[in-house]
Amino acid sequence: MTPAQCAAARALLGWSQAQLADNAGVSRQTVVGFESGRRNPNQASMDGMLAALIGSGMEFIGHSGVVLRDKVN
């Protein structure tokens, strides 16, 4: 996941940076730093952010795209 994909995924979900942080179990500063390109989160933080976004229906396409899919229960 790139910083731009992260921001785009949040926008499609209507989530703030704080909401992603809460859902991912990371600090808001981790999300802010990653999306701004100033910080490379550790693997656990990246895994948490990806899991939160994918679990909410996001699909990541290559290194540039994101799509919001219907969640399958």
C-alpha positions in Angstrom: 0.0 0.0 0.0 1.3 3.4 -0.9 0.6 6.6 1.0 -1.7 7.8 -1.8 -3.6 4.5 -1.8 -4.1 4.8 2.0 -5.5 8.3 1.7 -7.7 7.3 -1.3 -9.0 4.3 0.6 -9.9 6.4 3.6 -11.7 8.9 1.4 -13.8 6.2 -0.3 -14.8 4.9 3.2 -15.4 8.4 4.5 -12.9 7.8 7.3 -10.7 10.4 9.0 -7.1 9.7 9.8 -8.2 9.2 13.4 -10.8 6.6 12.4 -8.3 4.6 10.4 -5.9 4.8 13.4 -8.6 3.5 15.8 -9.7 0.7 13.4 -6.1 -0.3 12.8 -4.8 -0.1 16.4 -2.2 2.5 15.5 -1.6 6.1 16.5 -3.1 8.9 14.4 0.5 10.2 14.0 1.4 6.9 12.3 -1.3 7.4 9.7 -0.5 11.1 9.3 3.3 10.4 8.9 2.7 7.6 6.4 0.2 9.5 4.2 2.5 12.5 4.1 5.5 10.3 3.2 7.5 11.4 6.3 7.3 8.1 8.0 7.6 4.4 7.1 5.5 2.5 9.7 6.8 -0.8 11.1 5.4 -4.0 9.6 2.8 -4.5 12.4 1.4 -1.0 11.9 1.2 -1.5 8.1 -0.5 -4.8 8.6 -3.0 -3.2 11.0 -3.8 -0.4 8.5 -4.2 -2.8 5.6 -6.3 -5.2 7.6 -8.7 -2.4 8.7 -9.1 -1.1 5.2 -9.4 -4.5 3.5 -11.8 -5.6 6.2 -14.0 -2.6 5.4 -14.2 -3.6 1.7 -11.2 -1.9 0.1 -9.2 -3.7 -2.6 -5.8 -2.5 -3.6 -4.8 -2.6 -7.3 -1.1 -2.5 -8.1 0.8 0.5 -6.8 -1.8 3.1 -7.7 -5.4 2.1 -7.4 -8.0 1.3 -4.8 -11.6 0.1 -5.2 -14.4 -0.2 -2.7 -16.0 -3.7 -2.9 -19.0 -5.0 -1.2 -18.1 -6.8 2.0 -19.1 -10.5 2.0 -20.4 -11.7 5.3 
